[in-house]
Amino acid sequence: MVWNTRHLFHLHTDYTKTMKLSSVLAGLVVVAVMVSDLPSSRARSARMLFCSGPTDQLVAEGSNVTLTCNCSYSRFYPHRHYQYLFQHRFIQWFYQVFPEQPVAISNDEDVTPQFVEKFTVTSSTDNGKDLHISTVSTIESGQFFCRIQSDVEGIDLGYASPAARLSVSKATPNLTSLRLRDPPQCEVTSHLKEQHHVGDLVVLTCTPPVGSEGMVRALTWSHPGDVLFRGKLYITPSQHHSYTVTRVLQKEDNCRRFRCDAEPSDVFENPDDARCSVVPLKMAVFLSPELAYVAVGGKAIFNCSTEGETKSSRFFWKNLSKYSKERLKINGTAGRFQLDASRKILTVSPVLAEDDGTKISCQVWYEMDCRKQSSWSVLKVLAFEQASESPTVESQQACGLGMKDFAWVAACCFLAGVVVTSLVSLAVWRKIRKRGNTPRNMGDTPRNKASHDTKLGVRYTPACTVAVDQSDVYQNIDV
């Protein structure tokens, strides 16, 4: 009997503990349910209530536009509290032009006075509101979105739909495409300079295409080599702005593209046309020597250099023979054309006679899409080897004369001979003519012809007596 009493006491104690624990658990469950029914946070409300629509539209100026919005609450959370909030709610339409803040267009079907002239709101469904815009113009271009709001005081649902972009094209409706056909234009200028150098202050200008009002919303300048060089200009729908930035050119800017992007890109027929680029700095490439005179069997060396060389720069060579007229790449690994490890020095060895007149050029690749080529250097080959077989050839090589040089010398000698012969012939002809005009007898001499004319009072004195050779005249008297 004693054992049964103790056993009953232990059973009563266990039952009491179990009941207390059950009461605590039940209380926690009740509290959890109550908390779950309360709108404790905006994120919780966002999972319950949502809005969908509108979508992006590209329309012609002068047409009518309708944007739709539908709001609802999730059927997976059928709490009475959210059903109550949804029944006591209204839907708002907003309009935004970056970088300005959104502006409310309507509360349900009540349009604000600012937009009442061209905007109307109707109920498409029990939970949907449609926004109608009549005779749109470029001014109405912008972002549109709707938002569900509660009219219960102290509760802000604040859940908005994704924003839709309305783009208004100035093109006529009968065209097959309303998108822009021309890309933006990029220009680079500096003060009275056409060729830019390191340290110059240049002006970069990006201009959207004509007729892009209401379509191009922003212009962005960027530079792939400088993450800090980035600027964005928002364009209002009724304006046509150019975006201008300045830059002090640095060595690292050599052959780098400054790019301007127009946003959004889908208003262009070709998305690649939504951007333009400009390269303000292209440093020259130098190749020396310009003329290389080398004898047959000798060695010709060409050096290529540039101020804009970077770690990623690569050098490429080409040669153009005057016989084949074909530009050939020089790989520098085999044959007579050899390149050093840096590919900046080209060695041609041995030089052959057919290399005469060969043109050499060097091209530097700064980036994959930017290359700069040097001017052409010419290889002049002397026609004879240094080890000549005759003294005449040795003397010709000592003077550094080639076949073309001999041709020039021969032509000059021929012309000199013609000139000398002409001068000698002219002198002989004058001598013969002078002898033919000399008088042969005394009766015809000017001295006998001279007389004093008393009527005229003038004495004639022949002026040619000084020039007459008297030895010839008096020589004929003794005959």
ABEGO torsion letter per residue (X at the ends): XAAAAAAAAAAAAAAAAAAAAAAAAAAAAAAAAAAAABBABAAAAAAABBBBOBBBBBBBBGBBBBBBBBBBBBAABBBAAAAAAAABBBBBBBBBBOABBBBBABBEABBBAAAAAABBBBBABAABBBBBBBGBBAAABEBBBBBBBBABBGBBAGBBBBBBBBBBBABBAABABABBABBBBBBBBBBGBABBBBGBBBBBBBBBBBGABGABABBBBBBAABAABBBBBBBBAABBBBBBBBBBBBAAABGBBBBBBBOBAAABABAAAABBBBBABBBBBBBOBABBBBBBGBBBBBBBBBAABBAABBBBBBBBBAAAGBBBBBAGABEABBBBAAGABBBBOBBBAAABGBBBBBBBBABAABBBBBBBBBBBBBABBABBABAAAAAAAAAGBBAAAAAAAAAAAAAAAAAAAAAAAAAAAAAAAAAAABBABAAABAAAABBBBAAAGBBBBBAAAAABBAAAAAAAAAX
